[in-house]
């Protein structure tokens, strides 16, 4: 696989409970090294538009034809606004990889969904579908789902786009931008 | 000079004539390769707070002690909101480098200032003070002012932080973020 493969990393901004929307930032990068574009959109907090908004972000960027994979910081944006990664792949034809630093606590997530959403089962089905792979790194393992490509291809993309730590640059930078523009200074980790 | 030297690049967002403020984005980078932080603030369009806002951005970031130079996309942010780079250096003790792709047309600038501002002389003095160096690159020459370091040191910093084209990464990325968050997709060149 080429080191200079174009990737789109997406992460959401931090938000407070009074906010209706969270910003989402997309970073188009060649491998893990060179930023080619910055995209912004917003999703409704705890809403159900994340799949649609991600699709718009992908479809509307002039970089679309170059993007070989989309990397998401987990499967939900703006709280429990869950991305249907299969649908996103089917509609864009671009492979999707989700990555989280921590193993999701599915019991807690299910409990929170049941408490807060009448349509909890829809969200739960989206959140829990697809195989979650534990992927070893030089540091702690990360947790990965992928659709439209094999886990081995996903691992290769993660490896070539990670510079320091365990999070690929397109997601790490999307996190820095999303938190920086919301809080005035970026903080924390994707 | 270390390749991994920390730099802060600052650029402003595009704006329309109805706007009162333009966003400014700061990118903290190691050399031209690795983004460590994203900062955001705003300046009043055609106002006189750019020096103060840049000073705040520098003073308030947790990266301050590491930053070895500040790189500005030209000497004005948010229209004719001119940065007093000597004052900024004197108050922060961090060397300042301004870079533009095109040679400023000083006659046109003076004319525009005279037309729009009663205090045009103050702005003109800030804009025109300090030596403007024409610096050769592999491509077109760039135009550089510097304070707090020699032009040879400034050239070295520009060289080590430029990957493609002629604009150092901290400024190039600040431009992408500033235009991307304002327009939804980044465009144009710093």
Interface residues (C-beta under 8 A of the other chain):
Chain A: X23 X25 X33 X34 X35 X37 X38 X39 X40 X41 X60 X61 X62 X163 X164 X173 X176 X177 X179 X180 X181 X184 X185 X186
Chain B: X23 X25 X33 X34 X35 X37 X38 X39 X40 X41 X60 X61 X62 X163 X164 X173 X176 X177 X179 X180 X181 X184 X185 X186
